[in-house]
Amino acid sequence: MRELSDQARVLLAFLLSMVILFVWSYFFAPKPPARPPAAPPEAPPAQTTAPPAPSAAPLPAMAATEERLIVVESDLYRVTLSNRGATARSWLLKQYRDNHKPPRTLDLVYAEAAQQLDEWPLALLLEDAELEARANRALFEVDSAAMELRPPAEVTFRWSDGRLVVTKRLQFASDYVVTLETSVLLDGQPVQHAVAWRGGFGDNTVPNFAEQARIFFRTNGSLEALGTGKLGQAGDAGRPQRHDLPVRFAGIEDRYFAAAFLPPENAADALAVWHWQREREFVQDNQTHRQPIAAVAVGAPLPGPFRGRLYVGPKQLDALNALRPPLGELVNFGWFGFIAVPLFYFLQWLHRFLPNYGWAIVAMTVLINMLLFPLKVKSFRSMQKMQKLMPQMRAIKEKYKKFPLRDPRRQQEQQEMMALFKREGVSPMSGCLPMLLQMPIWIALFQMLNTAIELRHAPWIGWIRDLSAHDPYYILPVAMTLTMYLMMATTPATSPDPIQQRMMKLMPLFMGVFFLRISSGLVLYILTSNLVGMAQQWYLIRTAPPPREKGPRRRREREKPAAQSS
């Protein structure tokens, strides 16, 4: 059975919390007696560049005699190019490490799969499979005699067999953007083609990393994303699928990094995009496994040269938004992104004063809980009022417990409860409402802490070396469970139902199990929130202690010893 993802675990935890809070209300809470219209699609951008005129004649045959490797290195990356196919064999991001032990510089090229499938980044995609194979296996001539270059640098590859002529020009800057120019001629006529990222993408030291890769493209005003499961269902396996609608940008991504093809800067040219999936076989534990390998290709909509840009780097929100067109939507904060984005910038601001992201999370948690303290006060006072009414609520339930749940006379129980609450000026849901209002903040924080690349491999203290990974010794989840239990033990009971009370006591244990393998940054937030909540609860109890229970139940308990002695 495949292990649940972090998102699935947290969603189940939220659902469990909701069930525990409200399942009792179906039988107990008083009841009175008997997609917006879609926005217009974004207009496809106009093709501003006219198709180039065909070349007068094909170039004479030209090819290198041996394979050469050219390295382009800046402060941010180290890219290794091969003149075989004019492809990339390695794309290192020097400021990031993979999950290997010990960590190594992150390489976004999955060399094992690319070698086996003979598919590398920057290879071409052509309609004719035979021409494509010739171009991608050819030894290109290179205009640079240097083996190592520093940006700004330009590398031009040329190859021809007398009929097919291929030219690739790559311009490297000091940032993560590479300018691409490609041309394919057959007998002097332009051939439609695309530049592809093939052979896999991302940190291949992460478990199930290949399944996490997604193809994305923006068309008709929305961002589409296809995982390997959907790619395998699109047409024949291994055959590229083309999108006929104009595309503003497209590429391949994993959780923290992206390779995005864009049109030329300050141009409105539309792109054509193809995507497909192949499978790599490997042997592990004496068993043969299949691994899905996603691929994407981008080119001009019409035959002719392709001009564009390629961003290969981290999914940093500010860096992506600075591109044109902006790619900030690749950082997916989920449904509550309108809350998560301000929280993200707030955390970034705190990080200026607290260089450790773990302590920045602690500070952010304390400040958020202080801002929400008025809601906490309202919730706690409401629960105290409900606790004061507990004897009368219990008496009403005792009066009607002999009737089955579906008996119509149970409606009278609800009516009496409603009358009691109305007479005392208490709403049974007022204690839960503030908690419900905090749920979107919790979900948004989960998405932010689980998505922001700034927390990837960010240490806190001691054994916590990566806030985006789970606690290797499970100390934080255990502490979170204990503090959650202590909070509930000091929270006034609001229901006379013993089943619900037992469920509330078990909820911390269930939550602790769900959060065992959740990112330690999120568990740190919940643990800190529990500690702050306990301090706030202690203050509220000191300022207004919960009332002592009076009524029929306490009288029966006092009378029981006397009856036994007689």
N, C-alpha and C positions, 0 to 999 in steps of 0.2 A: 504494500500500500504506500502511495506517495505521501511524504510528510506534508502536513498543512503549512501553507505559507504564513508569514507574519500577518498579512492582511486578513487571511481567513481566521487565524487564531483570535485576533482582536475583534473581528466582526462577531464571532461566536461568543466572545466574552461580553460584548455589548448586548447581544440578544439574551444571554443568560441573565444579565443584570435586569433587563426589562421584564423578563418572565418572573423573576423573583419579586420584583417590586409590584407587579400588577396582576399576577395570576390569582392572588387572593381576592382581588376586587371583583372578579366575575361572580363570586359567591357571596362576598361580604359588603363591598362598597355600595352605598345607597344608590338606588336607581329610582327615578320618578315612576309612578304607576303607568298601568297600561296606557393630456400633455398639451400646454398652450400651443397656439398656432405657430408653426415653424417660421423662422425668419426667412425673408426672401434670400435665395442663394446669391452668393457673392459673384459678381460678374467676372467671367474669366478674363484674365489680362490679355491685352492685345499683343500680337506678335509684331514687335517693333523692328526687328531686323529682317530684311529681305533675304531669301535664299541666295547664297553666293553663286556666282557664275561657275560652270564646270571648268575644270582645268583643261588647258589646251591639249595636253598630251601627258600620259603617265611618265613618271621618272624612270630612268634605267634601273635595272636591278641593283639593290644595295643591301648589304647585310654584314654584320660583324662575324668574325671567325671564332670568337670565344666569348664565354659569359663574363660579364663585368658587374661588380657591385659598386654603387655610388652612395655615399653616406651624406645626408644633409642634416646638420645638427645645429640647434639653437639652444637657448636657455630653457625652453619648454619641451622640446621634442628631439628625437633622433630617429630619422627615417632612413631605412636602407632600401634602395631601389636596385632592381636587376634589369639588365638590358634584354633578358629573355622575356619577351612579351611586354617589356617596358612596364613592369609591375612592381608593387611594393612587397617586400619580403619581411619587413619588420616596421612597426610604427610605435616607438616607445614614447611614453609621456613621462618625462624625467621627474616631475614633481609628485608622482603617484607610485604606489607600490601595489603589488598583487597580494593574494592571500597565501602565497607559498611560504613554507617555513624552512629557512629564513626568508623574509620578504625580498622580492626582486623588483626591479623597475618594471612597471606595467607595460605589457606589449598587447596592443589591441588586435594584432594579427594572430589568428589561431593557426600556427604553422603546421601542426599535426594534421588537421583537417585539410588545409590548403594543399599540403604535399600529397595527401592521399587522393583528393579529388582533382588535383592539378588545376586549381582555381585560386587565383590570388587577387588581392585588391588592385584596382586600376586596370584590370583586364577589360577587354572590349566585349560587347554583346552585338552580334550581327544576326540578321535573319537567316543567312546561309551558314549552317553549322560547319561546313567544310572550310569556308573562308575564315570563319571565326577561329577555328582551331589553328589554321596556318598563321594568323596574325598573333595569337596569344602564345605560340610556341617559338616564334621567330626570334633570332638574335638581332636586335636593333643596333644600329650605329648611334653613338652618343657624341654630342658636340663638345663635351667637356672632357679634357684629359685628366683633370684632377679627380682623385678618388674620394676626397672629403671636401665638403663645401660648407660655408657659413652663410646664412641669409643676410641680406637679400641675395637669392641665388636662383638661377634659371637653368633647367636641364631640358634639352630637346632630344627626343628619340626619333629616328627615321628608319624605315624599312620598306623594301619593295622587292617583289619577285618578277617584276617586269609588267605585270597586269594589276596586281593589288598593291596599292601604295598607302602606307599608314604613317601618320605623323602625330607625335604627342609632345606637348610642351607644358612643363610644370614650372610654376613660379612660386617660390617659397618666401614668405615674409617671416618676421620675427614672432608673429602671433600664430594662432592655430589654423589660419586660413591659407589654403593653397589655391592658386589660380590655374585653371585647366584650359587647354586648347587642344582639340583633337580633330583630325581630318582623315577620312577614308575614301579613296578613289578606286574605282574598278574600271579599267579601260578608259581612264580619263573622266569618268562620270562620278559625281558624288554619291555615296552610299549612306543610307541611314544607319546610324550606329548609336551605341550608348556606352558610357563608362560605368563600370560595375564595381561594387564592393562585394567580393566573393570570398568563400572559404571560411566564413564565420567572423564574429566580432565580439569584443568584450574581454573581460577578465576570465580566462579559462580556468583559473584556479578556484573559482566559486562553484559550489555544488549546483549541478543542473544548470550551468550557465547558458548552455546552448538553447535550452527551452525558454530562457528569459529574454532572448533576443527578439526584437520586434522591428518590423518594417513600418515606417511611418511616411505619410505624404499629406500635404495640405491641398485640398481641392474643394471647390464649391463652398468656401468660407468655413470649412471645418477641418480639423486634424483627424485623419484616419490612422489607426494603428492595427497591425495584423501580427499576431503571435504565430509561432511555428505550427500550432494546431490548425489555424485558419489557412495558413499558406499551403499546408498539405492537402487541404480540401479544395483549393482553387484550381480546377482543371486537372490536367494530367500531371502527376508528380514529377518534379524536376524540370518542367517546361515553363519558361517565363510567361507571365500573364501581364498584358499591357493594359494601362488605364488610358482610355481615349480622352477623358476630360483634362483640361489644362491643369497642371500642377505647379504650385508656387515654389515648393521645396520638397525634398524627399530624402530618405536615408535609412540608416539602421541604427538601433540603439539598444543599450541594456539599462540597468537601473541607474547608473551614474555617468555614462559616457555615450557619445553619439558621433556618427559620421554622417554629415548632412550635405547634400548637393544643393547648391543655390545658383540662381541665374547671375550673370555679371552684375557687379555693383552698379547701383543707380539705373538698372535696366528693368523693364517690366516683361521681359521674355518669359513665356510659359515653357515648362519643361514636360517632356514625356517620361513616364516611369514604367519600369518593368520590375516584377518581383517573382521569386520562385524559391523552392526549397529542395535540397538534396539530402541524402543520408550518408553518414560516415559510419563505417563498421569498426569496432574495436573489441578486443578481448580483455575481460576482467574477471578474475576469479574463475578461470577456465570456462567462461561463458561468453558467447558473442553477443554484443549489444549494438543497437542502432542509435545514432545520434543525429537529430535534425540540424541541418546547417542552412540558415536563411541567407538569401542574397538579394541585392537590389541593384538596379541599373538606371541611370538617368541620361537622357540625351535630348537633342532637338526634335521637335515634332515632325520636321520635314527633312528630307535628305540634304546633307550639307555638313559643314564643320560644326562642332559643338564648342561653345564657350561658356564657361561657368566657374564656380568656386566650390571648394570642398572644405568644410569645417570638420576637423577631427580633434576632439578634445573633451573636456569635462562639461557636464550639464550644470554649469554655474549660471544662476538666474541673470545676474547683471551682464555677464559676458554674452549670453545668448540674446538678451534683449538689445544689446548694442549692435547686433548684426542687422543687415538689411537684405531681405525681410527679417524681422525679429523671430527668434526661435524660442522665446521664453516659455511657450506653452509645452515644450518638451519636458519641462519640470512639472510633473503632474502632482498637484497637491490634493486631488480628489474633489468630491462634492463640496467640501467646505473650504475650498481654496481662498475664498474671500476673507476667511478668518486666518487661514494658515499663512498667507503671504505677509500680512502685517506682523504676525508672531515671528515669522522668519527674520524680517528686518529688525524687529525688536531684539531678537537673540543676537543678531549681528552687531547691533549697537552695544549691547552688554559685553560682547566679546572684545570690544575695544578697551574696556576697563578691566576685564577678567580674561586674560589670554587663554585660559583653560576652558574649553567648551563645557566640560562637566560642571564646573562651578558657575558658568553662565546659565546653564539649565536650572541649577539650584536657585540662583538669584531670580530668574524669570518666574519660576514656580512660586516663590515666596511673594513676589509682587502681584502675580495674577490672583493668588488666594487672598491677598489683602484687598484687592479691588472687588472681589466677589464676596467679601465678608458680610456686607449688608444682606445679601441673599442667604448666607449661612445663618445669620441671626433670625431672619424671617422663618426659615425652615425649622430651626431648632425651637423657637418659641411656639410654632404651630404644633410641633410634635409634643411639646410639654402640655399644651392644652388637650391634645388628644389623649395623652397619658392620664390626665386628670379625669377624663370621661371613661376610662377603661372599665371601672366597675359597672357602670350603667350599660355600657356596650356589651360586656360579658353577660349581664343579666338578660338582655334582650336575646342574645344568641342562645342562652340556656333555655329560654322560653320556647324557642322554635326549633331546637335541634332535633326533636323527635320526629319532625316532618321531613320527608325525602326532599332532596334538592329541587326536584321538578314539581313539587307540590305547589299549587297556586297560593296556598296560605303563606308561602315564603315571601310573597309580595308584601304581606303585612309587616314582616320583619324589616324589610327595606323601608317601608313607610315610617315605622317607628324610629329607625336609625336616622332617617332624613329629618324627622321632626326634632329629634334630640340635637342634631348638629345645628339646625336652624335656630333652635331655642338658645343654644350656647354660643352661637355666632362662630362656629368652627367649620372649615372646609376640609373634608378628608383628603383632598388632593393638594392642599397648600404645602404640606411637608415635602411632597415629591416634586412639585413644580420647579423650585429652584434647582433641584438636582437635574431635572430634564433640561433646563436652560444651560447647564454646564456641559451637557453631553456633546453638543457641537464643538465646543472648545477642546474637549478631550479628543474627539475624532480628528479635528484639525491638527492638534499637536502630534498625534500619532502619524499622520501623513507627513507633516513637516519634518519630524525627527527621523522618519523612515526614508525620506526622499532626498533631503539636503546633502549634497556631496561634501559640504564642509564638515559633517560629522563622520564621514567615512574614515576609518582608522584614526579617529581623534581620541586620544587617551584622556582618562580622568585621573584616578589615583590607583596606586598599587596594581591589583590584578585586572582592573578594567583598562585595557589597552585599545579598545575600539568601541566607541559609543554606538556605532551602527550594528554591532554584532551582539549576540546574547552573552550574558554573564557566564564565563566558562565554569565557574564553581557554584553558580546558582545562589550566591549570597544575597544579591539584591532582590530576586523574586521571593526568597524566604522571608527577608525583612519586610518586604511589601505585604506579604500575607499576614504576618504577625501584627503589623501596625493597623492593617485593615480590620482585623478581628478585634483589636483593642478599641478601635473607634466605634465599631458596632456594639461592643459590650457596654459602652457608656452613652449610647444614643437612646433616647426615650423610645419605648415601644409604642407603636401606633395601632396595633391590631391585637384583638384578644384571641385570634386564631393561633393555636399552638403549632400547626403545620407551617404556617408562614413564618413564625418565629424561628423554627428549626431551619427552614430554608435560608433565612437571613444569616444564621450562624454558620451555615455551610458555604455561603457565597464566597467568603475570603479564600477558602481552600480551592474552590473551583477556579477562581480568578488566578490564584497562584499557579495552578497547573497550566492554565492557558498561557500565562506570561513567562513560563520557564525559558522559552527560546525566542522571545521577543527582544528587539534591540534594547540594549542596556540603557540607552539614552532615555527611552520612553519609560522603562521601569524606574529609573532614577527620578523622573518627573513625578510618577505616581507615589513613590516612596516619600519624596519630599513633601508632596501635597498631603499625604496622610499625616506626617509629622506636624506640619503647620495646622492641619485640621484638628489634630488632638490638642494642640495648644489653644486653639480658638474654642474648642469644646470645653476644655477645662475652665477657661475664662467665663464662658456662658453659664456653666454649672455653678461657679462661685458667685456670680452676680444674681442668678435666679435658680436655686436648687430645684430639682424635679419634685413634684408633690408626692407625699406619702400616699400610698393607695388605701382608700377607704371603701367600704361597701360590703355587699353580701359575702364576697370571697374571704375577706379578712375576718369577718365575723364568724364564718364557718370554721376558719383555721383556729380562732381563739376558742371556739366552743368544742372542737374535736378532742383536745386533751381532757376537758371536763367530762365529756361523754364517756371516754375510754376509762377514766378513773371510777365512774359510777358503775 
